[in-house]
Amino acid sequence: MQTLFGFTALLGFWLLGEGLSHAFDWPVPGSVIGLLMLFALLCGLGRVPVAIAEASDGLLRYLALLFVPAGVGVMVYGDQLLAAWLPTTIAVLAATMLTLLVSAGVMAATMRLKRGRQ
């Protein structure tokens, strides 16, 4: 029953994010808005409820399957990717560097907050 409640909560945040995205015509995907709202709630609680943890653990077990469509896309559009290899490579490297910098900044901020609470 806990897992069912967790899935319901995750779907609820996703639907709420989709609704807000469409209602206000925001350029941000509804799933991202829903994740940000869930993140804010979990930060406010200071912990992850058991129901959400169980549901998310079940989903994370199958995360690798989400990479299959991307792999198929690379195979299908391989010729186009080869034709535009330089801009694609630059975009991938820039996005990777930006992700690393943002992740490091979030980790540093989280560590500062944790030290401040102790």
MOMO-V248817 format. One record per helix or strand of 3 or more residues. SS is the DSSP state (hx for helix, st for strand). FROM is the first residue (numbers start at 1). LEN is the number of residues. If there is no record, write none. Layout:
ss/from/len
SS/FROM/LEN
SS/FROM/LEN
//
This chain:
ss/from/len
hx/2/22
hx/30/16
hx/50/11
hx/63/14
hx/78/6
hx/85/33
//
